[in-house]
Amino acid sequence: MNEIRFEIQHSEFGNLVVPIIDGRSIINILKEVEMPFCKKEGTLEIAGNYSGLPISLVRPPLKLYYGEQSRRTDGKITLLICDCLSAGCWDFVAEIESTDQKVIWKNFEQIHRRNWNYDELGSFEFDKDQFASALKELENK
């Protein structure tokens, strides 16, 4: 099982939520995964070029990170947005499955680079109680 917590980043536009998986920011993880694709394209500056989501979208009792409330036609959930904070500009999305005991993030995708492959990430599987506890901490932030 992976462990998750949620870090708050302060910006001029408000508080943003960044998932921290096994002690590492998902943004840093993605930068490493995306770098070979960016090198091939000659676009190094776009690797890991993400921001967290506004806290109002993820604070409990909202269920976004559980896989509910998708506004996308493919059912995927936006985990991160572009660092310009414009939804749809450079979104990073995933399928999210929620069971009685686990929350699973899988089938990751950069919406504007469907040819980039995130298979090396595999899936992230979180204990549902630990996941809920990490989200609950956002209530007071």
C-alpha angles and dihedrals in degrees: 000000000000122000122227137194130166123235123204117225117195117221137167086259096053138271118333127199120225120185114233111204119195089342096310129103111247086226091061091045090053093047089060093046094046098044096084090052091048092049089053090050095041091239103117093155094068098058108113091354094157143125130202123257122268108271091237089069096054109027113115137294084041114096103206096124089048090062099261128118097039113168092188121103091226092056094240120139125232108238098173138012134206117289087245084068094233112138110231094023098097108345123175112209140182143180111254124202121190122195132172091273108021145042112209126195113195147144094049121199142180101219095219097042106048089161092064110101122220097178091119088068090060106184132314114230118194130188104247094226093050090046092051091048092052091050092046089061088066091066092078098042 
